[in-house]
Amino acid sequence: MKTHYYRDDIMKICDKNHLTVEEIFEKLSKIYDDAWKSTVYRNVEEMVKSWDLKKVVWVWKKAYFETNIWNHIHLIDINTWFIMDLQDEVMIPNLPKNFKMTDLDIKLFGEFSS
């Protein structure tokens, strides 16, 4: 597997973006004409396991990947499907004192006004 070979390029492609594996493969195949979609899938999944990428699953079970691995909220425009990260520190009130949050997956769907 060429994980070490594609890793840096996948990180650059995903920087400040929310992309599917298909979109990552499309961009990567412009750099490497011998890239295989199955290899890109395996690379991306390995990068999620190693905390290089974060996997964001939508309601429709479509997965998007990003380099922002820290807990944050996603704002999703329902007209354009543009995804924006809300970068403030996330505080959840009223959590039980004996509960330690280890991950967060909050998506807010709406519309950005002009």
Secondary structure, DSSP 8 states (H G I E B T S, - for coil): --HHHHHHHHHHHHTT--B-HHHHHHHHHHH-TT--HHHHHHHHHHHHHTTSSEEEE-TTS-EEEES--S--EEEEETTT--EEEE-S----TT--TT-------EEEEE----
